[in-house]
């Protein structure tokens, strides 16, 4: 998995734990549902840290809490 896949997986898990759909998260985070769905689309590779921060705000978690998972810790170096 690459970093975008893990970001999508993490938001999916957090939404599922709260019985929330991604468009609901978008609405409470001040992000358009189309931005949320495009982020979740596997064919699109760009994810902005600003959108991640807004989603974290909507979930009432910090960026540190979001990124503090084994999946993020185990990511391979991007520069080889």
PyMOL Python script that loads the backbone (N, CA, C, O; Angstrom):
from pymol import cmd

cmd.read_pdbstr("""\
ATOM      1  N   UNK A   1       0.839  -1.184   0.000  1.00  0.00           N
ATOM      2  CA  UNK A   1       0.000   0.000   0.000  1.00  0.00           C
ATOM      3  C   UNK A   1       0.884   1.247   0.000  1.00  0.00           C
ATOM      4  O   UNK A   1       1.959   1.265   0.598  1.00  0.00           O
ATOM      5  N   UNK A   2       0.409   2.276  -0.677  1.00  0.00           N
ATOM      6  CA  UNK A   2       1.137   3.541  -0.635  1.00  0.00           C
ATOM      7  C   UNK A   2       0.431   4.485   0.338  1.00  0.00           C
ATOM      8  O   UNK A   2      -0.603   4.141   0.910  1.00  0.00           O
ATOM      9  N   UNK A   3       0.996   5.666   0.515  1.00  0.00           N
ATOM     10  CA  UNK A   3       0.492   6.590   1.513  1.00  0.00           C
ATOM     11  C   UNK A   3      -0.963   6.992   1.255  1.00  0.00           C
ATOM     12  O   UNK A   3      -1.741   7.110   2.201  1.00  0.00           O
ATOM     13  N   UNK A   4      -1.341   7.203  -0.006  1.00  0.00           N
ATOM     14  CA  UNK A   4      -2.730   7.584  -0.289  1.00  0.00           C
ATOM     15  C   UNK A   4      -3.681   6.453   0.080  1.00  0.00           C
ATOM     16  O   UNK A   4      -4.748   6.700   0.643  1.00  0.00           O
ATOM     17  N   UNK A   5      -3.306   5.224  -0.230  1.00  0.00           N
ATOM     18  CA  UNK A   5      -4.154   4.084   0.119  1.00  0.00           C
ATOM     19  C   UNK A   5      -4.367   4.010   1.631  1.00  0.00           C
ATOM     20  O   UNK A   5      -5.465   3.706   2.098  1.00  0.00           O
ATOM     21  N   UNK A   6      -3.313   4.290   2.385  1.00  0.00           N
ATOM     22  CA  UNK A   6      -3.415   4.220   3.838  1.00  0.00           C
ATOM     23  C   UNK A   6      -4.269   5.366   4.379  1.00  0.00           C
ATOM     24  O   UNK A   6      -5.023   5.177   5.334  1.00  0.00           O
ATOM     25  N   UNK A   7      -4.158   6.549   3.779  1.00  0.00           N
ATOM     26  CA  UNK A   7      -5.007   7.671   4.182  1.00  0.00           C
ATOM     27  C   UNK A   7      -6.473   7.330   3.955  1.00  0.00           C
ATOM     28  O   UNK A   7      -7.309   7.552   4.832  1.00  0.00           O
ATOM     29  N   UNK A   8      -6.785   6.796   2.790  1.00  0.00           N
ATOM     30  CA  UNK A   8      -8.167   6.423   2.472  1.00  0.00           C
ATOM     31  C   UNK A   8      -8.643   5.335   3.434  1.00  0.00           C
ATOM     32  O   UNK A   8      -9.759   5.402   3.951  1.00  0.00           O
ATOM     33  N   UNK A   9      -7.806   4.347   3.668  1.00  0.00           N
ATOM     34  CA  UNK A   9      -8.152   3.256   4.598  1.00  0.00           C
ATOM     35  C   UNK A   9      -8.431   3.817   5.987  1.00  0.00           C
ATOM     36  O   UNK A   9      -9.394   3.414   6.641  1.00  0.00           O
ATOM     37  N   UNK A  10      -7.603   4.734   6.433  1.00  0.00           N
ATOM     38  CA  UNK A  10      -7.760   5.311   7.778  1.00  0.00           C
ATOM     39  C   UNK A  10      -9.072   6.080   7.896  1.00  0.00           C
ATOM     40  O   UNK A  10      -9.797   5.915   8.877  1.00  0.00           O
ATOM     41  N   UNK A  11      -9.385   6.921   6.906  1.00  0.00           N
ATOM     42  CA  UNK A  11     -10.654   7.652   6.967  1.00  0.00           C
ATOM     43  C   UNK A  11     -11.844   6.698   6.874  1.00  0.00           C
ATOM     44  O   UNK A  11     -12.864   6.912   7.530  1.00  0.00           O
ATOM     45  N   UNK A  12     -11.722   5.668   6.077  1.00  0.00           N
ATOM     46  CA  UNK A  12     -12.798   4.682   5.969  1.00  0.00           C
ATOM     47  C   UNK A  12     -13.039   4.005   7.316  1.00  0.00           C
ATOM     48  O   UNK A  12     -14.183   3.825   7.733  1.00  0.00           O
ATOM     49  N   UNK A  13     -11.955   3.631   7.990  1.00  0.00           N
ATOM     50  CA  UNK A  13     -12.072   2.990   9.314  1.00  0.00           C
ATOM     51  C   UNK A  13     -12.683   3.943  10.338  1.00  0.00           C
ATOM     52  O   UNK A  13     -13.558   3.552  11.109  1.00  0.00           O
ATOM     53  N   UNK A  14     -12.223   5.191  10.346  1.00  0.00           N
ATOM     54  CA  UNK A  14     -12.742   6.162  11.306  1.00  0.00           C
ATOM     55  C   UNK A  14     -14.221   6.458  11.076  1.00  0.00           C
ATOM     56  O   UNK A  14     -14.992   6.576  12.028  1.00  0.00           O
ATOM     57  N   UNK A  15     -14.609   6.574   9.816  1.00  0.00           N
ATOM     58  CA  UNK A  15     -16.028   6.802   9.504  1.00  0.00           C
ATOM     59  C   UNK A  15     -16.868   5.591   9.894  1.00  0.00           C
ATOM     60  O   UNK A  15     -17.946   5.734  10.470  1.00  0.00           O
ATOM     61  N   UNK A  16     -16.373   4.416   9.581  1.00  0.00           N
ATOM     62  CA  UNK A  16     -17.098   3.183   9.903  1.00  0.00           C
ATOM     63  C   UNK A  16     -17.301   3.057  11.415  1.00  0.00           C
ATOM     64  O   UNK A  16     -18.381   2.674  11.864  1.00  0.00           O
ATOM     65  N   UNK A  17     -16.278   3.373  12.192  1.00  0.00           N
ATOM     66  CA  UNK A  17     -16.373   3.290  13.646  1.00  0.00           C
ATOM     67  C   UNK A  17     -17.421   4.244  14.207  1.00  0.00           C
ATOM     68  O   UNK A  17     -17.960   4.026  15.292  1.00  0.00           O
ATOM     69  N   UNK A  18     -17.702   5.302  13.453  1.00  0.00           N
ATOM     70  CA  UNK A  18     -18.680   6.298  13.892  1.00  0.00           C
ATOM     71  C   UNK A  18     -20.016   6.167  13.150  1.00  0.00           C
ATOM     72  O   UNK A  18     -20.885   7.030  13.273  1.00  0.00           O
ATOM     73  N   UNK A  19     -20.173   5.080  12.376  1.00  0.00           N
ATOM     74  CA  UNK A  19     -21.376   4.889  11.553  1.00  0.00           C
ATOM     75  C   UNK A  19     -21.669   6.109  10.701  1.00  0.00           C
ATOM     76  O   UNK A  19     -22.799   6.596  10.645  1.00  0.00           O
ATOM     77  N   UNK A  20     -20.619   6.596  10.034  1.00  0.00           N
ATOM     78  CA  UNK A  20     -20.703   7.823   9.251  1.00  0.00           C
ATOM     79  C   UNK A  20     -20.277   7.536   7.810  1.00  0.00           C
ATOM     80  O   UNK A  20     -19.349   6.763   7.574  1.00  0.00           O
ATOM     81  N   UNK A  21     -20.944   8.149   6.875  1.00  0.00           N
ATOM     82  CA  UNK A  21     -20.553   8.045   5.476  1.00  0.00           C
ATOM     83  C   UNK A  21     -19.573   9.177   5.159  1.00  0.00           C
ATOM     84  O   UNK A  21     -19.538  10.196   5.848  1.00  0.00           O
ATOM     85  N   UNK A  22     -18.789   8.978   4.115  1.00  0.00           N
ATOM     86  CA  UNK A  22     -17.768   9.970   3.768  1.00  0.00           C
ATOM     87  C   UNK A  22     -18.391  11.328   3.426  1.00  0.00           C
ATOM     88  O   UNK A  22     -17.788  12.365   3.704  1.00  0.00           O
ATOM     89  N   UNK A  23     -19.588  11.339   2.826  1.00  0.00           N
ATOM     90  CA  UNK A  23     -20.218  12.629   2.520  1.00  0.00           C
ATOM     91  C   UNK A  23     -20.668  13.340   3.798  1.00  0.00           C
ATOM     92  O   UNK A  23     -20.691  14.570   3.838  1.00  0.00           O
ATOM     93  N   UNK A  24     -21.025  12.588   4.838  1.00  0.00           N
ATOM     94  CA  UNK A  24     -21.354  13.201   6.123  1.00  0.00           C
ATOM     95  C   UNK A  24     -20.116  13.849   6.739  1.00  0.00           C
ATOM     96  O   UNK A  24     -20.175  14.954   7.278  1.00  0.00           O
ATOM     97  N   UNK A  25     -18.996  13.136   6.646  1.00  0.00           N
ATOM     98  CA  UNK A  25     -17.740  13.689   7.145  1.00  0.00           C
ATOM     99  C   UNK A  25     -17.388  14.963   6.392  1.00  0.00           C
ATOM    100  O   UNK A  25     -16.956  15.947   6.993  1.00  0.00           O
ATOM    101  N   UNK A  26     -17.572  14.945   5.088  1.00  0.00           N
ATOM    102  CA  UNK A  26     -17.296  16.137   4.284  1.00  0.00           C
ATOM    103  C   UNK A  26     -18.143  17.308   4.762  1.00  0.00           C
ATOM    104  O   UNK A  26     -17.633  18.414   4.941  1.00  0.00           O
ATOM    105  N   UNK A  27     -19.412  17.074   4.966  1.00  0.00           N
ATOM    106  CA  UNK A  27     -20.318  18.148   5.380  1.00  0.00           C
ATOM    107  C   UNK A  27     -19.933  18.753   6.726  1.00  0.00           C
ATOM    108  O   UNK A  27     -19.934  19.975   6.870  1.00  0.00           O
ATOM    109  N   UNK A  28     -19.603  17.924   7.714  1.00  0.00           N
ATOM    110  CA  UNK A  28     -19.256  18.478   9.023  1.00  0.00           C
ATOM    111  C   UNK A  28     -17.848  19.084   9.034  1.00  0.00           C
ATOM    112  O   UNK A  28     -17.494  19.835   9.943  1.00  0.00           O
ATOM    113  N   UNK A  29     -17.054  18.750   8.016  1.00  0.00           N
ATOM    114  CA  UNK A  29     -15.678  19.237   7.934  1.00  0.00           C
ATOM    115  C   UNK A  29     -15.535  20.482   7.068  1.00  0.00           C
ATOM    116  O   UNK A  29     -14.452  21.061   6.989  1.00  0.00           O
ATOM    117  N   UNK A  30     -16.622  20.900   6.416  1.00  0.00           N
ATOM    118  CA  UNK A  30     -16.553  22.064   5.545  1.00  0.00           C
ATOM    119  C   UNK A  30     -15.878  21.777   4.218  1.00  0.00           C
ATOM    120  O   UNK A  30     -15.310  22.672   3.592  1.00  0.00           O
ATOM    121  N   UNK A  31     -15.944  20.526   3.794  1.00  0.00           N
ATOM    122  CA  UNK A  31     -15.352  20.091   2.525  1.00  0.00           C
ATOM    123  C   UNK A  31     -16.503  19.656   1.630  1.00  0.00           C
ATOM    124  O   UNK A  31     -17.469  19.062   2.108  1.00  0.00           O
ATOM    125  N   UNK A  32     -16.409  19.946   0.335  1.00  0.00           N
ATOM    126  CA  UNK A  32     -17.478  19.511  -0.555  1.00  0.00           C
ATOM    127  C   UNK A  32     -17.456  17.987  -0.679  1.00  0.00           C
ATOM    128  O   UNK A  32     -16.386  17.377  -0.684  1.00  0.00           O
ATOM    129  N   UNK A  33     -18.641  17.373  -0.780  1.00  0.00           N
ATOM    130  CA  UNK A  33     -18.677  15.924  -0.977  1.00  0.00           C
ATOM    131  C   UNK A  33     -17.887  15.486  -2.209  1.00  0.00           C
ATOM    132  O   UNK A  33     -17.301  14.404  -2.206  1.00  0.00           O
ATOM    133  N   UNK A  34     -17.859  16.307  -3.262  1.00  0.00           N
ATOM    134  CA  UNK A  34     -17.102  15.921  -4.462  1.00  0.00           C
ATOM    135  C   UNK A  34     -15.605  15.842  -4.160  1.00  0.00           C
ATOM    136  O   UNK A  34     -14.911  14.986  -4.707  1.00  0.00           O
ATOM    137  N   UNK A  35     -15.103  16.725  -3.297  1.00  0.00           N
ATOM    138  CA  UNK A  35     -13.695  16.652  -2.891  1.00  0.00           C
ATOM    139  C   UNK A  35     -13.443  15.368  -2.110  1.00  0.00           C
ATOM    140  O   UNK A  35     -12.431  14.698  -2.312  1.00  0.00           O
ATOM    141  N   UNK A  36     -14.361  15.035  -1.225  1.00  0.00           N
ATOM    142  CA  UNK A  36     -14.218  13.805  -0.437  1.00  0.00           C
ATOM    143  C   UNK A  36     -14.219  12.579  -1.334  1.00  0.00           C
ATOM    144  O   UNK A  36     -13.368  11.701  -1.194  1.00  0.00           O
ATOM    145  N   UNK A  37     -15.172  12.518  -2.256  1.00  0.00           N
ATOM    146  CA  UNK A  37     -15.247  11.353  -3.139  1.00  0.00           C
ATOM    147  C   UNK A  37     -14.041  11.273  -4.069  1.00  0.00           C
ATOM    148  O   UNK A  37     -13.574  10.175  -4.375  1.00  0.00           O
ATOM    149  N   UNK A  38     -13.531  12.410  -4.520  1.00  0.00           N
ATOM    150  CA  UNK A  38     -12.357  12.357  -5.391  1.00  0.00           C
ATOM    151  C   UNK A  38     -11.134  11.888  -4.606  1.00  0.00           C
ATOM    152  O   UNK A  38     -10.271  11.204  -5.156  1.00  0.00           O
ATOM    153  N   UNK A  39     -11.055  12.248  -3.336  1.00  0.00           N
ATOM    154  CA  UNK A  39      -9.955  11.765  -2.513  1.00  0.00           C
ATOM    155  C   UNK A  39     -10.029  10.247  -2.339  1.00  0.00           C
ATOM    156  O   UNK A  39      -9.004   9.565  -2.314  1.00  0.00           O
ATOM    157  N   UNK A  40     -11.230   9.737  -2.222  1.00  0.00           N
ATOM    158  CA  UNK A  40     -11.409   8.300  -2.014  1.00  0.00           C
ATOM    159  C   UNK A  40     -11.239   7.492  -3.305  1.00  0.00           C
ATOM    160  O   UNK A  40     -11.085   6.272  -3.255  1.00  0.00           O
ATOM    161  N   UNK A  41     -11.266   8.159  -4.443  1.00  0.00           N
ATOM    162  CA  UNK A  41     -11.148   7.496  -5.744  1.00  0.00           C
ATOM    163  C   UNK A  41      -9.724   6.972  -5.936  1.00  0.00           C
ATOM    164  O   UNK A  41      -8.773   7.754  -5.911  1.00  0.00           O
ATOM    165  N   UNK A  42      -9.564   5.658  -6.128  1.00  0.00           N
ATOM    166  CA  UNK A  42      -8.222   5.091  -6.267  1.00  0.00           C
ATOM    167  C   UNK A  42      -7.448   5.584  -7.494  1.00  0.00           C
ATOM    168  O   UNK A  42      -6.220   5.507  -7.512  1.00  0.00           O
ATOM    169  N   UNK A  43      -8.136   6.081  -8.502  1.00  0.00           N
ATOM    170  CA  UNK A  43      -7.430   6.534  -9.701  1.00  0.00           C
ATOM    171  C   UNK A  43      -6.833   7.937  -9.524  1.00  0.00           C
ATOM    172  O   UNK A  43      -6.002   8.358 -10.329  1.00  0.00           O
ATOM    173  N   UNK A  44      -7.247   8.659  -8.482  1.00  0.00           N
ATOM    174  CA  UNK A  44      -6.714  10.001  -8.224  1.00  0.00           C
ATOM    175  C   UNK A  44      -5.667   9.901  -7.135  1.00  0.00           C
ATOM    176  O   UNK A  44      -5.906   9.294  -6.091  1.00  0.00           O
ATOM    177  N   UNK A  45      -4.545  10.476  -7.365  1.00  0.00           N
ATOM    178  CA  UNK A  45      -3.425  10.299  -6.444  1.00  0.00           C
ATOM    179  C   UNK A  45      -3.206  11.465  -5.491  1.00  0.00           C
ATOM    180  O   UNK A  45      -2.494  11.310  -4.498  1.00  0.00           O
ATOM    181  N   UNK A  46      -3.793  12.627  -5.760  1.00  0.00           N
ATOM    182  CA  UNK A  46      -3.507  13.791  -4.940  1.00  0.00           C
ATOM    183  C   UNK A  46      -4.429  13.876  -3.728  1.00  0.00           C
ATOM    184  O   UNK A  46      -5.650  13.768  -3.842  1.00  0.00           O
ATOM    185  N   UNK A  47      -3.815  14.071  -2.577  1.00  0.00           N
ATOM    186  CA  UNK A  47      -4.544  14.303  -1.341  1.00  0.00           C
ATOM    187  C   UNK A  47      -3.850  15.471  -0.654  1.00  0.00           C
ATOM    188  O   UNK A  47      -2.643  15.420  -0.416  1.00  0.00           O
ATOM    189  N   UNK A  48      -4.589  16.512  -0.337  1.00  0.00           N
ATOM    190  CA  UNK A  48      -3.943  17.664   0.296  1.00  0.00           C
ATOM    191  C   UNK A  48      -3.963  17.518   1.807  1.00  0.00           C
ATOM    192  O   UNK A  48      -4.910  16.980   2.381  1.00  0.00           O
ATOM    193  N   UNK A  49      -2.910  18.003   2.442  1.00  0.00           N
ATOM    194  CA  UNK A  49      -2.840  17.975   3.896  1.00  0.00           C
ATOM    195  C   UNK A  49      -3.920  18.870   4.493  1.00  0.00           C
ATOM    196  O   UNK A  49      -4.403  18.603   5.594  1.00  0.00           O
ATOM    197  N   UNK A  50      -4.302  19.919   3.787  1.00  0.00           N
ATOM    198  CA  UNK A  50      -5.379  20.793   4.268  1.00  0.00           C
ATOM    199  C   UNK A  50      -6.703  20.027   4.349  1.00  0.00           C
ATOM    200  O   UNK A  50      -7.450  20.195   5.313  1.00  0.00           O
ATOM    201  N   UNK A  51      -7.003  19.192   3.356  1.00  0.00           N
ATOM    202  CA  UNK A  51      -8.233  18.383   3.392  1.00  0.00           C
ATOM    203  C   UNK A  51      -8.157  17.361   4.521  1.00  0.00           C
ATOM    204  O   UNK A  51      -9.139  17.146   5.232  1.00  0.00           O
ATOM    205  N   UNK A  52      -7.004  16.736   4.686  1.00  0.00           N
ATOM    206  CA  UNK A  52      -6.832  15.780   5.778  1.00  0.00           C
ATOM    207  C   UNK A  52      -7.077  16.489   7.120  1.00  0.00           C
ATOM    208  O   UNK A  52      -7.757  15.947   7.991  1.00  0.00           O
ATOM    209  N   UNK A  53      -6.527  17.691   7.282  1.00  0.00           N
ATOM    210  CA  UNK A  53      -6.710  18.449   8.523  1.00  0.00           C
ATOM    211  C   UNK A  53      -8.176  18.781   8.755  1.00  0.00           C
ATOM    212  O   UNK A  53      -8.668  18.660   9.877  1.00  0.00           O
ATOM    213  N   UNK A  54      -8.879  19.199   7.710  1.00  0.00           N
ATOM    214  CA  UNK A  54     -10.304  19.507   7.861  1.00  0.00           C
ATOM    215  C   UNK A  54     -11.091  18.271   8.264  1.00  0.00           C
ATOM    216  O   UNK A  54     -11.970  18.350   9.122  1.00  0.00           O
ATOM    217  N   UNK A  55     -10.785  17.130   7.657  1.00  0.00           N
ATOM    218  CA  UNK A  55     -11.463  15.887   8.034  1.00  0.00           C
ATOM    219  C   UNK A  55     -11.156  15.519   9.483  1.00  0.00           C
ATOM    220  O   UNK A  55     -12.041  15.079  10.217  1.00  0.00           O
ATOM    221  N   UNK A  56      -9.912  15.698   9.890  1.00  0.00           N
ATOM    222  CA  UNK A  56      -9.556  15.424  11.285  1.00  0.00           C
ATOM    223  C   UNK A  56     -10.329  16.354  12.222  1.00  0.00           C
ATOM    224  O   UNK A  56     -10.811  15.923  13.270  1.00  0.00           O
ATOM    225  N   UNK A  57     -10.444  17.622  11.847  1.00  0.00           N
ATOM    226  CA  UNK A  57     -11.233  18.563  12.647  1.00  0.00           C
ATOM    227  C   UNK A  57     -12.678  18.082  12.756  1.00  0.00           C
ATOM    228  O   UNK A  57     -13.271  18.125  13.834  1.00  0.00           O
ATOM    229  N   UNK A  58     -13.236  17.629  11.650  1.00  0.00           N
ATOM    230  CA  UNK A  58     -14.608  17.123  11.655  1.00  0.00           C
ATOM    231  C   UNK A  58     -14.770  15.885  12.534  1.00  0.00           C
ATOM    232  O   UNK A  58     -15.826  15.676  13.133  1.00  0.00           O
ATOM    233  N   UNK A  59     -13.745  15.086  12.607  1.00  0.00           N
ATOM    234  CA  UNK A  59     -13.763  13.886  13.453  1.00  0.00           C
ATOM    235  C   UNK A  59     -13.330  14.189  14.888  1.00  0.00           C
ATOM    236  O   UNK A  59     -13.369  13.319  15.759  1.00  0.00           O
ATOM    237  N   UNK A  60     -12.917  15.434  15.118  1.00  0.00           N
ATOM    238  CA  UNK A  60     -12.443  15.879  16.428  1.00  0.00           C
ATOM    239  C   UNK A  60     -11.241  15.066  16.908  1.00  0.00           C
ATOM    240  O   UNK A  60     -11.170  14.631  18.057  1.00  0.00           O
ATOM    241  N   UNK A  61     -10.293  14.877  15.973  1.00  0.00           N
ATOM    242  CA  UNK A  61      -9.032  14.237  16.307  1.00  0.00           C
ATOM    243  C   UNK A  61      -7.907  15.126  15.786  1.00  0.00           C
ATOM    244  O   UNK A  61      -8.127  15.973  14.920  1.00  0.00           O
ATOM    245  N   UNK A  62      -6.719  14.933  16.310  1.00  0.00           N
ATOM    246  CA  UNK A  62      -5.567  15.706  15.846  1.00  0.00           C
ATOM    247  C   UNK A  62      -4.917  14.997  14.659  1.00  0.00           C
ATOM    248  O   UNK A  62      -5.169  13.820  14.401  1.00  0.00           O
ATOM    249  N   UNK A  63      -4.084  15.736  13.953  1.00  0.00           N
ATOM    250  CA  UNK A  63      -3.306  15.112  12.885  1.00  0.00           C
ATOM    251  C   UNK A  63      -2.419  14.016  13.460  1.00  0.00           C
ATOM    252  O   UNK A  63      -2.231  12.970  12.838  1.00  0.00           O
ATOM    253  N   UNK A  64      -1.875  14.257  14.647  1.00  0.00           N
ATOM    254  CA  UNK A  64      -1.044  13.243  15.297  1.00  0.00           C
ATOM    255  C   UNK A  64      -1.803  11.958  15.541  1.00  0.00           C
ATOM    256  O   UNK A  64      -1.275  10.869  15.312  1.00  0.00           O
ATOM    257  N   UNK A  65      -3.040  12.072  16.006  1.00  0.00           N
ATOM    258  CA  UNK A  65      -3.867  10.880  16.229  1.00  0.00           C
ATOM    259  C   UNK A  65      -4.167  10.177  14.903  1.00  0.00           C
ATOM    260  O   UNK A  65      -4.162   8.948  14.824  1.00  0.00           O
ATOM    261  N   UNK A  66      -4.425  10.970  13.875  1.00  0.00           N
ATOM    262  CA  UNK A  66      -4.731  10.378  12.569  1.00  0.00           C
ATOM    263  C   UNK A  66      -3.557   9.556  12.054  1.00  0.00           C
ATOM    264  O   UNK A  66      -3.730   8.422  11.609  1.00  0.00           O
ATOM    265  N   UNK A  67      -2.366  10.134  12.119  1.00  0.00           N
ATOM    266  CA  UNK A  67      -1.191   9.485  11.529  1.00  0.00           C
ATOM    267  C   UNK A  67      -0.517   8.482  12.468  1.00  0.00           C
ATOM    268  O   UNK A  67       0.431   7.809  12.063  1.00  0.00           O
ATOM    269  N   UNK A  68      -0.977   8.372  13.690  1.00  0.00           N
ATOM    270  CA  UNK A  68      -0.346   7.484  14.657  1.00  0.00           C
ATOM    271  C   UNK A  68      -0.905   6.070  14.550  1.00  0.00           C
ATOM    272  O   UNK A  68      -1.651   5.608  15.413  1.00  0.00           O
ATOM    273  N   UNK A  69      -0.525   5.397  13.468  1.00  0.00           N
ATOM    274  CA  UNK A  69      -0.948   4.012  13.257  1.00  0.00           C
ATOM    275  C   UNK A  69       0.229   3.199  12.729  1.00  0.00           C
ATOM    276  O   UNK A  69       1.190   3.749  12.190  1.00  0.00           O
ATOM    277  N   UNK A  70       0.138   1.914  12.890  1.00  0.00           N
ATOM    278  CA  UNK A  70       1.183   1.018  12.394  1.00  0.00           C
ATOM    279  C   UNK A  70       1.321   1.119  10.879  1.00  0.00           C
ATOM    280  O   UNK A  70       2.434   1.053  10.357  1.00  0.00           O
ATOM    281  N   UNK A  71       0.210   1.277  10.165  1.00  0.00           N
ATOM    282  CA  UNK A  71       0.273   1.396   8.701  1.00  0.00           C
ATOM    283  C   UNK A  71       1.160   2.566   8.278  1.00  0.00           C
ATOM    284  O   UNK A  71       1.984   2.421   7.375  1.00  0.00           O
ATOM    285  N   UNK A  72       0.998   3.718   8.920  1.00  0.00           N
ATOM    286  CA  UNK A  72       1.838   4.867   8.574  1.00  0.00           C
ATOM    287  C   UNK A  72       3.283   4.630   9.003  1.00  0.00           C
ATOM    288  O   UNK A  72       4.215   4.981   8.279  1.00  0.00           O
ATOM    289  N   UNK A  73       3.468   4.035  10.176  1.00  0.00           N
ATOM    290  CA  UNK A  73       4.823   3.756  10.658  1.00  0.00           C
ATOM    291  C   UNK A  73       5.573   2.800   9.744  1.00  0.00           C
ATOM    292  O   UNK A  73       6.795   2.892   9.617  1.00  0.00           O
ATOM    293  N   UNK A  74       4.855   1.886   9.106  1.00  0.00           N
ATOM    294  CA  UNK A  74       5.491   0.850   8.278  1.00  0.00           C
ATOM    295  C   UNK A  74       5.688   1.259   6.820  1.00  0.00           C
ATOM    296  O   UNK A  74       6.187   0.463   6.025  1.00  0.00           O
ATOM    297  N   UNK A  75       5.306   2.483   6.452  1.00  0.00           N
ATOM    298  CA  UNK A  75       5.483   2.919   5.068  1.00  0.00           C
ATOM    299  C   UNK A  75       6.954   2.883   4.665  1.00  0.00           C
ATOM    300  O   UNK A  75       7.835   3.227   5.453  1.00  0.00           O
ATOM    301  N   UNK A  76       7.200   2.470   3.450  1.00  0.00           N
ATOM    302  CA  UNK A  76       8.566   2.455   2.922  1.00  0.00           C
ATOM    303  C   UNK A  76       8.995   3.868   2.556  1.00  0.00           C
ATOM    304  O   UNK A  76       8.158   4.737   2.316  1.00  0.00           O
ATOM    305  N   UNK A  77      10.275   4.085   2.516  1.00  0.00           N
ATOM    306  CA  UNK A  77      10.824   5.374   2.092  1.00  0.00           C
ATOM    307  C   UNK A  77      10.375   5.686   0.669  1.00  0.00           C
ATOM    308  O   UNK A  77      10.389   4.809  -0.195  1.00  0.00           O
ATOM    309  N   UNK A  78       9.976   6.931   0.423  1.00  0.00           N
ATOM    310  CA  UNK A  78       9.596   7.364  -0.916  1.00  0.00           C
ATOM    311  C   UNK A  78      10.840   7.589  -1.776  1.00  0.00           C
ATOM    312  O   UNK A  78      10.811   7.375  -2.988  1.00  0.00           O
ATOM    313  N   UNK A  79      11.917   8.017  -1.148  1.00  0.00           N
ATOM    314  CA  UNK A  79      13.162   8.293  -1.875  1.00  0.00           C
ATOM    315  C   UNK A  79      14.039   7.065  -1.785  1.00  0.00           C
ATOM    316  O   UNK A  79      14.355   6.586  -0.695  1.00  0.00           O
ATOM    317  N   UNK A  80      14.423   6.571  -2.920  1.00  0.00           N
ATOM    318  CA  UNK A  80      15.255   5.358  -2.941  1.00  0.00           C
ATOM    319  C   UNK A  80      16.583   5.645  -3.574  1.00  0.00           C
ATOM    320  O   UNK A  80      17.421   4.750  -3.683  1.00  0.00           O
TER     321      UNK A  80
END
""", "prot")
cmd.dss("prot")
cmd.show_as("cartoon", "prot")
cmd.util.cbc("prot")
cmd.orient("prot")
